[in-house]
Amino acid sequence: VTGVNLHDYGCSLKAYRLELVADMNLYGELHRFLPALAFIEGARITEIPVKHYARRYGQSKYGLGRTFRVVMDLLTVFFMKKFLTRPMHVFGMLGLVSGAFGIFFGIYLTILKFGFNERIGDRPLLILVVVLLLAGLQLFSFGLLAELLMRTYHESQERPIYRVREIVGRN
């Protein structure tokens, strides 16, 4: 999901270059996914296995509630990896699909109403058409707003969206 193949994301022993982590903004519990976030920034990830020893005293505090938060953070990292610089791709596509289904079902109901003279006012499909069309419009608008926000964010940071590791073929 993250694009980084590690044996143990939970291992606390990690080393990073200062210039990489100095620009990282961590919030929530994203510290678990530092390797994935570093990979998104363009870093090369190398894993050196270390020996872990069993816990001598006490019990783990890792419960089901924490697992849920980890899954939510994993989804956040996945979204950041795929769509951070292009949120319109996800929200716009969802909006177009929702709107297309709304139009399709709306045409179906229109054919029933005017072609077969059936009542459509008491059909749940009419409500679904309205919901799908409104959801499509909202998702598309949200994607457009997210795109504008991301552009504004990157311009206000005065740093490039992408890091160039090496320029090849230039004297």
Sequence and secondary structure as in RCSB ss.txt:
>XXXX:A:sequence
VTGVNLHDYGCSLKAYRLELVADMNLYGELHRFLPALAFIEGARITEIPVKHYARRYGQSKYGLGRTFRVVMDLL
TVFFMKKFLTRPMHVFGMLGLVSGAFGIFFGIYLTILKFGFNERIGDRPLLILVVVLLLAGLQLFSFGLLAELLM
RTYHESQERPIYRVREIVGRN
>XXXX:A:secstr
  S   S TT       HHHHTT    TTGGGGHHHHHHHTT              SS     HHHHHHHHHHHH
HHHHHHHHTT HHHHHHHHHHHHHHHHHHHHHHHHHHHHHS    TT HHHHHHHHHHHHHHHHHHHHHHHHHHH
HHHHHHHTS SS      S  
